Amino acid sequence: MTKYKIAAVSLNTTPLDFLGNFETIQSAILSKETRDADLILFPELCISGYGCEDAFFRPSLWEKAKEVLDKIKTISPNQVVIVGLPIFFESYLYNCMAVLLHGKIQAIVPKLNLANTGVHYERRWFHSPKTFLHQSIFIGGMEIPFGHFLFTWKDLHFAIEICEDSWSSFKPSQVYNLAGADVLLSPGASHFAMGKQNIRRQIFTETSRSQNNLQVFTNLCGNESGRIIFEGGAFFASCGRLVKEGPRLHFTPFAITTHSFHLDEIRAAKARHFREPLPEPKTTFIPKINLSTLNPEEAKTSPFLVLDKRDESISPNADPTENLSPFEEFTKAVSLGLFDYLRKSKTKGYTLSLSGGADSATCAILVSTFVTIAKKENGDDHLTKLGWDEKKLLVTLYQKTSNNSPITEEIAKTLSEELDCEFHSISIDEMVSSSVSLIESVKGTKLNWKEHDLALQNIQARVRSPLIWLLANLNGHLLLSTGNRSEAAVGYTTMDGDSSGSIAPLAGVSKEFLLEWLDDIQKGNNRYISPKHSIQMLRNTKPTAELKPLTEHQEDEKDLMPYPILNSIERKLVYLTMNELEVLEELKKEFPWESKEQLFGYLEKFKTLFRISQWKRERLPPSFHLDEYGLDPKSSYRFPILSNET
């Protein structure tokens, strides 16, 4: 019984880095894991990078992508290699996969369904054909099939549907399957969100059951273009069973997951279980391309004559999935995002204003964590090869005023010691007083906390900004902004103060989640981070901005509302788009200890603050998409700067 082997490559690409992307693709094709594979599948748009945005409109980009494709096609001529790139054809730009074999481009397959929700805006750049295509395109003087086909390689029949095609309510694979596809290949650029891999597993496993075939999914990995993190996690689902899953959120340039299978087993399952669908679907003709007969002379030299001896490296009864908790997913995703952001920006490290609070502590811990994971996955000398000094990758600064309590400085200092990073502490009272005095001379009045509360709070945050920027510049570092999604929702940040930064790694999750994440670490549940004395001290204090005199006992939840309530209102209004009355009724069920009047007050306060804070969200640093929704106007949630709900 003949055995086939497919290699699914998860790849870390960079938009517009054609040389770097080519070198990574080449290394994957020549690796020992793919050496005896019949077919090698790469992710969507892996040649150009997925996140090129409006650079996709450049004709020079299309030409460079084809130049790289021309190089890839000859690397391993006797293996079927499938790679992604943009192709301009008959007035439209398409998101395509190229099928390579015998040193030639055998076909170009365009994407049918374009992702255009959430963080994806593919219809801005690409055309979506309304029907299955069967045309020809000329590339390098050669006429190449362009459209949707059933491919035959030796005895194997396979077809390709690209990312969103597999998520569509009507999947192209339904047609391919009726035409006789044994294997369905799904190359993707599917963004990370906590828990999303479980959804992918469900989709592909169920599709493989209903179609009685082998479904192969592969994905990009890493912080590709700044805001979106991809998680890798290639997998194989066969006839209703997830049989193999590759590494997720890997720090390596690529990861290869392979699966060997007997074709007769798939066909026997199809004969036993698959029945013609009724009522009959609309008949669509899918042309066939027989790759085995396109170049018989080169096919004879194939090194894969005896395939039956290839064995699978995983037991059929083994658990093929990597089960990460949402907190561990967050840990590894943001750590990978920070690692890639630093690496691809060619910067030396991060500088952080460490306040002794939960947000800045989380940022520091995640930078430290990416160092540990990067060394574990790539070798102890990897950071040195990148030109980084591990001891200087994170520099922290505590900027105190008379309004800061001794405990927050102790927390900041203790955490820095536990993370073994550079720590400094300075007093900024003199600079705050000088700034206040100058403006008092302009206004001709003495500022006081009763009348000028907000201005006196904000000046402290704004004085800190130029100092931490100066330190970051001297270090040759990026500046971390520590704000979370809850603060972004209600504008609980000082513009050009604590909002300053190069990247805001926590802006995609709520404050409630971050506090629970810290608690989970202290319970010993996080495989990447050990419990810390500093976290314990931190969690024994109430979240506070420490911008008012200590006698005021300032707390974030007194200024705003309890974080669980804020998070619940935000999700219902913004993500679920519920109306005000529906939200209020749900809040009464969730928080029965609060009065209806109090909950209504919180709801009205949130609505007002959310509406007037859009201009702040427009100016926040780039952030990562981490949850089921986000508030980043660039990638997740667009909202008018000027509006008024009545």
C-alpha positions in Angstrom: 0.0 0.0 0.0 1.6 3.3 -1.1 2.3 5.9 1.5 2.4 9.6 1.0 4.0 12.3 3.1 3.0 15.9 3.4 5.0 18.6 5.1 3.1 21.7 6.5 5.5 24.6 7.1 4.7 27.3 9.6 6.7 30.4 8.7 7.7 33.7 10.3 7.8 36.3 7.5 8.3 40.0 7.3 6.3 42.2 4.8 8.4 43.4 1.9 11.5 41.4 3.0 11.7 39.4 -0.2 15.3 38.2 0.4 14.6 37.3 4.0 11.4 35.5 3.2 13.0 33.6 0.3 15.9 32.5 2.5 13.5 31.2 5.2 11.4 29.3 2.6 14.5 27.9 1.0 15.8 26.7 4.4 12.5 25.0 5.1 12.5 23.2 1.7 16.0 21.9 2.2 15.5 20.9 5.8 15.8 17.2 6.8 12.1 17.2 7.9 10.9 17.9 4.3 13.5 15.8 2.5 11.3 12.9 1.7 7.9 14.7 1.5 5.8 14.4 -1.6 4.3 17.7 -1.0 5.4 20.8 0.9 2.7 23.4 1.9 3.6 27.0 2.9 1.2 29.7 4.3 -0.7 32.3 2.5 1.3 35.2 1.0 4.5 33.9 2.4 6.7 35.4 -0.4 5.6 39.0 0.1 4.4 38.8 3.7 0.7 39.0 4.6 0.7 42.5 6.1 2.0 44.6 3.2 -1.2 46.8 3.3 -1.3 49.5 0.6 2.2 48.5 -0.6 0.2 45.7 -2.3 -0.7 48.3 -4.9 2.9 48.6 -6.1 3.7 46.9 -9.4 7.3 46.5 -8.1 6.0 44.3 -5.3 4.3 42.0 -7.7 7.4 41.7 -9.8 9.7 41.0 -6.9 7.3 38.3 -5.7 7.4 36.6 -9.1 11.2 36.9 -9.1 11.3 35.0 -5.8 8.8 32.5 -7.1 11.2 31.9 -10.1 14.0 31.0 -7.6 11.8 28.8 -5.4 10.6 26.6 -8.3 14.1 25.1 -8.9 15.1 24.4 -5.3 13.5 20.9 -5.1 12.1 20.1 -8.6 10.8 16.6 -7.7 8.6 17.7 -4.8 5.3 19.5 -5.1 5.9 22.9 -3.4 3.0 25.3 -2.8 3.7 28.9 -1.9 1.6 32.1 -1.6 2.0 35.5 -3.4 0.0 38.3 -4.9 -0.7 38.0 -8.7 -2.0 40.8 -10.9 -4.2 39.4 -13.7 -6.7 41.0 -16.1 -7.1 44.3 -14.2 -7.3 42.7 -10.7 -4.9 41.8 -8.0 -5.4 38.3 -6.5 -4.3 36.6 -3.4 -2.9 33.3 -4.8 -1.0 30.1 -4.2 1.4 28.8 -6.8 1.9 25.1 -7.4 5.5 24.2 -8.3 6.9 21.0 -9.6 9.7 19.9 -12.1 11.2 23.3 -11.8 8.1 25.0 -13.3 5.0 26.9 -12.2 2.3 24.3 -12.8 -0.7 26.4 -11.8 -1.8 29.5 -9.9 -4.8 29.2 -7.6 -6.6 32.5 -6.5 -8.4 32.9 -3.2 -12.2 32.9 -3.5 -13.4 34.3 -0.2 -11.6 37.3 1.2 -11.3 38.0 4.9 -12.9 41.4 5.6 -14.0 41.4 9.2 -12.2 42.1 12.5 -8.5 42.8 11.8 -8.6 41.8 8.2 -9.3 44.2 5.2 -8.4 42.0 2.2 -11.0 43.5 -0.1 -9.1 46.8 0.0 -6.3 45.1 -1.9 -7.5 41.9 -3.6 -10.3 40.9 -6.0 -12.6 38.0 -5.2 -13.8 36.0 -8.2 -17.5 35.3 -8.1 -17.1 31.8 -9.7 -14.5 29.1 -10.0 -12.0 30.1 -12.6 -10.4 28.2 -15.4 -8.1 30.6 -17.4 -4.5 31.0 -18.3 -1.9 33.6 -17.4 1.6 34.3 -18.9 4.5 34.5 -16.5 8.0 34.6 -17.8 6.8 33.8 -21.3 5.1 30.6 -20.1 1.4 29.9 -20.3 0.2 28.8 -16.9 -3.3 27.6 -15.7 -4.9 30.2 -13.5 -8.0 29.2 -11.5 -9.4 26.3 -9.4 -8.4 22.8 -10.1 -8.2 19.2 -8.9 -4.6 18.2 -8.9 -3.2 14.7 -9.4 0.2 13.8 -8.2 1.0 10.1 -8.7 -2.3 8.5 -7.4 -3.1 11.4 -5.0 -5.9 13.9 -5.7 -5.6 17.2 -3.9 -7.1 20.7 -4.0 -6.4 24.1 -2.4 -8.6 26.5 -0.6 -6.9 29.5 1.0 -7.6 30.5 4.6 -11.0 32.3 4.6 -12.2 29.8 2.0 -12.1 27.1 4.8 -14.1 29.3 7.2 -16.8 30.2 4.7 -20.3 28.9 5.0 -20.0 27.5 1.5 -16.5 26.0 1.3 -14.9 25.4 -2.1 -13.8 22.1 -0.7 -17.4 20.9 -0.9 -17.1 21.1 -4.7 -13.5 19.7 -4.8 -14.6 16.8 -2.6 -17.4 15.8 -5.0 -14.8 16.0 -7.8 -12.7 13.4 -6.0 -10.2 15.2 -3.8 -8.4 13.0 -1.3 -6.6 15.8 0.4 -7.6 19.4 1.0 -4.8 21.9 1.5 -5.6 25.1 3.5 -2.7 27.6 3.7 -3.5 30.4 6.0 -2.6 33.7 7.6 -5.0 33.2 10.6 -4.4 35.7 13.4 -3.9 34.9 17.0 -6.7 35.3 19.5 -7.0 33.5 22.8 -8.9 30.3 22.3 -9.0 30.6 18.5 -6.9 27.4 17.8 -9.8 25.4 19.4 -12.1 26.8 16.8 -9.7 25.9 14.0 -9.5 22.4 15.3 -13.3 22.1 15.3 -13.7 23.5 11.8 -11.1 21.3 10.1 -11.9 18.1 12.1 -15.6 18.4 11.3 -14.9 19.2 7.6 -12.6 16.2 7.4 -15.4 14.0 8.9 -18.2 15.3 6.7 -16.0 15.1 3.5 -14.1 11.9 4.5 -10.7 13.3 3.5 -7.5 14.6 4.9 -7.5 18.3 5.8 -4.1 20.1 6.0 -3.8 23.5 7.6 -0.7 25.6 7.9 -0.2 29.1 9.2 2.1 32.1 9.5 3.7 32.5 12.9 5.0 35.6 14.8 4.5 39.3 14.9 4.6 39.7 11.2 3.9 43.4 10.6 3.5 45.0 14.0 -0.1 44.7 15.2 -1.2 41.1 14.4 0.4 38.0 15.9 0.1 34.7 14.0 0.4 31.5 16.0 1.5 28.8 13.7 0.0 25.5 14.9 -0.2 23.6 11.6 -2.3 20.4 11.8 -3.7 17.4 10.0 -7.3 16.3 10.4 -8.3 12.9 8.8 -11.8 11.6 8.5 -13.0 13.3 11.7 -9.9 12.9 13.8 -7.1 15.4 14.6 -4.0 13.3 13.9 -1.1 15.7 14.1 -0.5 19.3 15.3 2.7 21.3 15.1 4.2 23.9 17.5 2.3 27.1 18.2 3.8 30.5 18.8 7.3 29.2 18.0 10.2 31.6 18.2 12.1 29.8 15.4 12.1 31.1 11.7 10.0 28.1 10.7 8.5 24.9 12.1 7.6 21.8 10.0 4.9 19.4 10.8 4.7 16.2 8.7 2.2 13.5 8.3 2.5 10.2 6.4 -0.7 8.3 5.4 -2.0 5.5 3.3 -4.2 6.8 0.5 -6.3 3.6 0.5 -7.4 4.2 4.1 -8.9 7.6 3.2 -10.6 6.2 0.2 -12.0 3.2 2.1 -13.4 5.6 4.7 -15.0 7.7 1.9 -16.5 4.6 0.3 -17.9 3.5 3.6 -19.3 6.8 4.9 -19.6 9.4 2.2 -23.0 9.7 0.4 -24.1 12.0 -2.4 -25.6 15.2 -0.9 -29.3 15.7 -1.5 -30.8 17.9 -2.8 -28.1 18.0 -5.4 -25.8 21.0 -5.2 -25.3 23.2 -8.2 -23.1 21.4 -10.6 -19.7 23.0 -11.0 -17.0 21.6 -13.4 -13.6 21.5 -11.8 -10.8 20.9 -14.3 -8.1 18.4 -13.5 -4.3 18.9 -13.7 -2.2 15.7 -13.7 1.1 16.8 -12.3 2.6 13.3 -12.8 2.4 13.5 -16.6 3.6 17.1 -17.1 7.3 16.3 -17.2 7.7 12.5 -17.4 11.5 12.6 -17.8 12.0 14.6 -14.6 9.4 12.5 -12.8 11.5 9.4 -13.5 14.3 10.8 -11.4 12.2 11.2 -8.3 14.0 9.9 -5.2 10.7 8.8 -3.7 10.3 5.4 -5.2 9.8 3.4 -2.0 7.3 5.3 0.1 5.9 2.5 2.2 8.8 2.5 4.7 8.1 6.0 5.9 6.5 5.8 9.4 4.6 8.3 11.5 6.5 9.8 14.4 3.4 10.1 16.6 1.3 7.3 18.0 -2.3 7.3 16.7 -3.5 7.3 20.3 -1.3 10.2 21.4 -2.7 13.6 22.2 -1.7 15.7 19.2 -2.6 19.1 20.6 -0.7 21.5 22.8 -3.1 22.5 25.5 -2.3 26.0 26.7 -4.6 27.9 29.1 -5.8 31.3 27.9 -3.2 32.8 30.3 -0.4 30.8 28.8 -1.6 31.6 25.3 -1.4 35.3 26.3 2.0 34.8 27.8 3.6 33.2 24.8 1.8 35.3 22.2 2.8 38.7 23.7 6.3 37.4 24.4 6.6 36.4 20.8 5.1 39.7 19.7 7.7 41.7 21.7 10.6 39.5 20.5 9.7 39.9 16.9 8.9 43.6 17.2 12.4 44.2 18.7 14.1 41.9 16.2 12.4 43.3 13.1 12.7 46.9 14.1 16.5 46.2 14.6 16.5 47.8 18.0 18.6 46.9 21.1 16.0 46.5 23.8 13.0 48.0 25.7 12.9 50.8 28.3 10.0 50.8 30.7 8.6 53.3 33.3 8.0 50.8 36.1 5.4 52.1 38.5 4.9 49.2 40.8 1.5 48.6 39.3 0.0 45.6 37.5 0.4 46.9 33.9 4.0 47.9 34.0 4.9 44.8 36.0 3.3 42.6 33.3 5.3 44.3 30.5 8.5 43.7 32.4 7.7 40.1 33.1 6.8 39.4 29.4 10.1 40.9 28.1 11.9 38.7 30.5 9.9 35.7 29.4 10.6 36.2 25.7 14.3 36.1 26.5 13.9 32.7 28.2 11.8 31.2 25.5 13.9 32.6 22.6 17.1 31.0 24.1 15.3 27.7 24.8 14.0 27.4 21.2 16.9 28.9 19.3 19.9 28.2 21.5 21.7 30.2 24.3 23.7 32.2 21.8 20.7 33.4 19.8 20.4 36.8 21.4 24.1 37.4 20.9 23.7 36.5 17.2 21.0 39.1 17.0 23.5 41.7 18.4 21.7 42.0 21.7 23.2 42.3 25.2 20.9 40.2 27.4 21.7 42.3 30.5 20.6 45.5 28.7 17.5 44.2 26.9 15.2 45.7 29.6 15.9 48.9 31.5 13.4 50.1 34.1 12.9 53.5 35.7 10.7 54.3 38.8 9.8 58.0 38.7 8.4 59.0 42.1 6.6 62.0 43.5 5.3 62.9 46.9 2.1 61.1 45.8 3.8 57.7 45.5 3.6 55.3 48.3 6.8 53.5 49.5 5.3 50.1 48.7 5.1 50.7 44.9 8.8 51.6 44.7 9.6 48.5 46.7 7.5 46.4 44.3 9.2 47.9 41.3 12.7 47.4 42.8 11.9 43.8 43.9 10.5 42.8 40.5 13.6 44.2 38.7 15.8 42.2 41.0 13.8 39.1 40.4 14.0 39.6 36.7 17.7 40.6 36.9 17.2 43.7 34.8 18.6 47.2 35.1 16.6 49.4 37.6 16.8 53.1 38.5 14.7 55.3 40.7 14.5 59.1 40.6 12.4 61.9 42.1 10.5 64.2 39.7 8.9 66.5 42.4 11.2 69.4 41.4 10.3 69.1 37.7 6.6 68.9 38.6 6.8 72.0 40.9 8.8 73.9 38.3 6.2 73.2 35.6 3.3 74.1 37.9 5.0 77.4 38.9 5.6 78.4 35.3 2.0 78.0 34.4 0.9 79.7 37.6 2.8 82.7 36.4 1.1 82.6 33.1 -2.4 82.2 34.6 -1.8 84.6 37.5 -3.3 82.1 40.0 -2.2 79.5 42.5 -3.2 76.0 41.4 -4.9 73.8 44.0 -6.4 70.3 44.2 -9.9 71.4 44.7 -10.2 73.4 41.5 -7.4 72.0 39.4 -7.5 68.3 40.2 -7.2 66.9 36.7 -4.5 69.2 35.5 -2.4 68.6 38.6 -2.7 64.9 38.1 -1.8 65.0 34.4 1.3 67.1 34.8 2.9 64.4 36.8 2.4 61.8 34.1 3.5 64.3 31.4 6.7 65.2 33.3 7.6 61.5 33.4 7.3 61.1 29.6 10.3 63.2 28.3 12.5 61.6 31.0 11.7 58.1 30.1 11.9 58.9 26.4 15.4 60.4 27.0 16.5 57.3 28.8 15.1 55.1 26.0 16.9 57.1 23.3 20.2 56.9 25.2 19.7 53.2 25.5 18.9 52.8 21.8 15.6 51.2 23.0 11.9 51.2 22.2 9.7 52.6 24.9 6.9 50.4 26.2 3.5 51.9 26.8 1.7 50.1 29.6 -2.0 50.9 29.0 -4.6 48.1 28.8 -7.9 47.9 26.9 -10.1 49.0 29.8 -8.1 52.2 30.1 -8.3 52.8 26.4 -12.1 52.3 26.4 -12.7 55.1 28.9 -9.7 57.3 28.2 -8.1 56.6 31.6 -4.7 57.7 30.4 -2.8 61.0 30.1 -2.0 61.8 26.5 1.7 62.5 26.0 2.2 61.1 29.5 1.7 57.5 30.4 0.3 56.9 26.9 3.7 57.6 25.4 5.5 54.7 23.8 6.6 52.8 20.7 4.4 49.8 21.3 1.4 49.1 23.7 1.6 45.3 24.2 -1.3 45.1 26.7 -3.9 47.3 24.9 -5.6 44.2 23.5 -6.8 42.8 26.9 -8.8 44.1 29.8 -7.5 45.1 33.3 -9.6 42.3 34.8 -7.8 39.8 32.6 -4.3 41.1 33.6 -5.1 40.9 37.3 -6.3 37.3 36.8 -3.2 36.5 34.8 -1.0 37.6 37.7 -3.1 35.6 40.1 -2.7 32.5 37.9 1.1 32.9 38.0 1.0 33.0 41.7 -0.9 29.7 41.8 1.9 28.1 39.8 -0.2 27.4 36.7 1.9 29.2 34.1 4.6 26.9 32.6 6.6 29.9 31.4 6.6 32.1 34.5 7.3 31.2 38.2 5.5 32.9 41.1 7.2 36.0 42.4 7.3 37.9 45.7 6.8 41.2 43.9 3.6 39.9 42.3 2.3 38.9 45.8 3.1 42.4 47.1 1.4 44.0 44.1 -1.7 41.9 44.4 -2.0 43.0 48.1 -2.5 46.6 46.9 -5.4 48.3 45.1 -4.8 49.4 41.5 -4.0 53.2 41.7 -2.6 55.9 39.4 -0.9 57.5 42.5 -1.4 61.0 41.0 -3.4 62.5 43.9 -2.1 63.2 47.5 -1.8 60.0 49.5 -4.4 61.4 51.9 -7.0 61.0 49.1 -6.5 57.2 49.0 -6.9 57.3 45.2 -7.9 54.0 43.6 -8.6 53.2 39.9 -12.0 51.6 40.6 -13.1 54.5 42.7 -12.2 56.9 39.8 -14.0 54.7 37.3 -16.0 51.7 38.4 -15.2 48.1 39.4 -13.1 46.5 36.6 -15.4 43.5 36.2 -18.3 45.8 35.6 -16.3 48.0 33.2 -15.2 45.0 31.2 -18.7 43.6 31.1 -20.2 46.9 29.8 -17.5 47.3 27.3 -17.9 43.8 25.8 -21.7 44.1 25.6 -21.8 47.6 24.1 -18.8 47.4 21.8 -18.5 43.8 20.8 -22.0 42.3 21.2 -23.6 45.7 20.1 -26.4 45.3 22.6 -28.6 48.3 23.3 -28.6 50.2 26.6 -31.7 48.5 28.1 -30.4 45.0 27.2 -27.0 45.8 28.8 -28.7 47.0 32.0 -30.8 43.9 32.4 -27.7 41.6 31.9 -25.7 43.7 34.4 -28.5 43.2 37.0 -28.1 39.4 36.6 -24.3 39.5 36.7 -23.9 41.8 39.6 -27.0 41.4 41.8 -25.3 43.0 44.8 -25.3 46.4 42.9 -28.4 48.5 42.8 -30.1 49.2 39.5 -29.4 52.9 39.9 -25.7 52.3 40.5 -25.4 50.0 37.5 -27.3 52.6 35.3 -24.8 55.2 36.5 -21.8 53.0 35.6 -23.4 52.4 32.2 -24.0 56.1 31.5 -20.5 56.9 32.6 -18.9 54.3 30.4 -21.0 55.5 27.3 -19.9 59.1 27.9 -16.2 58.3 28.5 -16.1 55.9 25.5 -17.6 58.5 23.1 -15.3 61.3 24.1 -12.1 59.2 24.2 -11.9 58.1 20.6 -9.4 60.8 19.8 -7.1 59.3 22.5 -7.5 55.8 21.0 -6.5 57.2 17.6 -3.2 58.4 19.1 -2.2 55.4 21.2 0.9 53.4 20.2 0.4 50.3 18.0 -1.0 47.4 20.0 -1.4 43.6 19.5 -4.7 41.9 18.7 -5.1 39.4 21.5 -8.7 38.8 22.4 -11.9 38.1 20.5 -12.1 41.9 19.9 -10.0 45.0 20.3 -10.3 48.8 20.3 -7.3 49.7 18.0 -8.8 52.0 15.4 -6.2 50.8 12.8 -6.9 47.1 13.1 -10.0 46.3 15.2 -12.6 48.9 15.9 -13.4 52.0 13.9 -15.4 54.7 15.6 -16.0 58.3 14.8 -13.9 60.8 16.7 -16.9 63.2 16.8 -20.2 61.6 17.7 -23.2 61.9 20.1 -25.6 59.1 21.0 -28.9 60.3 22.2 
